[in-house]
Amino acid sequence: MGCGPHRHFSPPDDRSGPFHRGRGGRHGGRLFDYGELRLLLLAIIADAPSHGYELIKTVEDRFGGSYSPSPGVIYPTLAWLDDMGYTVIEPAEGGRKRYRITPEGEAFLAANRAAIDELMARAGHRGPGGREGVPAPVVRAMENLKLAMRLRLRRGEMSAEASEAIAAALDLAAKTVEKS
């Protein structure tokens, strides 16, 4: 399918699909659609050539941990960007593929600047569960703690010593937060 550098992004009307907030959709609703993911990745690559894992982490950081795209989403999207001529693949260390934006990709970004600006505004003001105004590192740390606790509790019984150590760590964290 031919696509020149002046092609504009038009989001599909279909609101079903794999792109949603949170892992597994636990927060309900999609954060953005497939076309927006293409734009987001291309904008990130325009800032700095990146490989897939770096893009996953960058998206997760920009959304304060509320969305982390899977490799099964990232790599087909990167292949599409390459197929369209918006990126080129450069060999990088360890056999990784680093994606760099092309002049066609830059023109595509320029033609879709309003959509990208809106998407970036959403990225800067949203956290898991709608925690607006909470700094991304704090949201990430809270989510890490919740996950760590869930995983530990799923492992089964806990010794009295382990229970005391966890409680002491949580109490110390609470005191630190109160004093900040």
N, C-alpha and C positions, 0 to 999 in steps of 0.2 A: 504494500500500500504506500503510494507516494505521499510524501509529506514535506513540504517546503519549510523554509525557516520562518515563514510568516503565519503558520498554522496557529490558530487560537485554541486554547483549552476550553472545552464545554463540558461541564460536569453532567454525567448521565442522570436521567430522571429516576432511574431505578434506585431505590434506597435500601435494597437488600445487598448483602455481600460480606466479604471477609474483613472489612476494615471497621473497627469499632474501638471504643475506649476500653482500656484495661485489658488484662490478659483473660481470654475466654469470655469476654463480654460481661464480666461481673458487675460493671457499672451501668450497663444498658446503653443503647444508642451507639452510633458510630461517631468516631472523632472526626474522620474525614474520609472521602471516597478515594477510589483508585487513582483518578486523575490528579487529585490533590497530592497524593503520595508521590506521584511522578514529579510534580512540581517541587515538592519539599526536598526530595533527594537531589534533584538537579540544582536547586538553590544551595544546598549544603556542599555539593561537589564544586559549584562555582566559587565558593569561599575557599575551599582547599581540596585538591584531589584526594580521594579516599577509597578504601576498600570496604567490602560489605560489612564486616564486623564493626569498623569505625562508624559507618553510617547507622547501624542499629543502635550503638551507644549514643551517638549524637542525637538521634531522634528521641530516644528515651530521656536524655538529659534535657532537651528543649521542652519536653512535655512533663517535666517534673516527675517522671516515673509512671505517669498515668497511661502511657502507651509505649509498648516496646514491640516493634515489628519483628516477626519471626524471619529466619533465613528463607523460609518458603514463600514469603511475601517480598522480601528485599531482592533476592537474586533474579526472579523473573522480571521484576520492575527494572533492575539494572540492565538485564538483557534487552528489554524493550527500548530503553534509552540508547543503548549501543546500536540496536537495529535501526532506530530512527535517525542515527547520525548525530545525536545530541551529546554523546560522550564517546570517548575512545578508551580502550583498555591499554594500560601500560603495565608491563611486568614489574613486580615489586619483590621485596625480600621474601624468602620462604615460599616462592611460587604463587604468592597472592596476586590478585588482579587489582590494580589501582585504576579507578575511573577518573578521567579528566574531562572537563567540559570542552566542547568544540565551539567554533563560531556559530554553527547552526543552533546549538544548545543555548548560547548566549542570546541569540535572536528570539528563540522560543521563550526564554525567561522574560525578555524585554516586552514581548507581545502579551505576556500574561502577568505583568507586574502587579496589577490590582488584586488578582487572585492570590498571588504570593504574599503580598503585604497583609491581606486579610488572614491568611493562614498563619503567617508569622505572629500576627497580633494574638491569635488564638493560642499559639504555642507559648507565648510569654505570659499569659494570664490564666492558665488552667492547671489544675492539679487533680489528683485522684479524688473522686467524690465531690468535685466542684470546690476544692479548697482554694479559692481565689485569694491572692495576697499572701499565701504562705510561700516562703522561699523554697525553690526547687530542692536544695540540699536537705532541708528539713523534711520535706515530703518524702524524699528518697529514703532518708534514715528511718522515718516512721514506718514506711512500707517494708524496709529491710527487717526491722524489729518484729513486725507482725508476721512476716514470712518465717523468720527464724523460730519464733515461738510456736507457730502452727506445725512446722516440721519437727521440732523437738517433741511436742506433745503427741504427735502421731506415732512416734517411735515406741510409745508405751510407758510403762512405769518408770518413775524417776526416783533415784535414791534420795534420802534425806539430805545428804551432802550436796548433791546436784541442785536440789530445790533451794537450799540455803544460798548457794552460790548465785543462782539466777535471781533470786529475790534481792540479794545484796547489790548485784549489778543494776537491777531496775531501780532500786531505792536510790543508789548513787546518781543514776541518770536523772531521776526526778528532781533531786536536790540541785543538781547542776543546772537544769532547765529553770527551776524556780529562781536561782541566783542570777541568771543571765539578764 
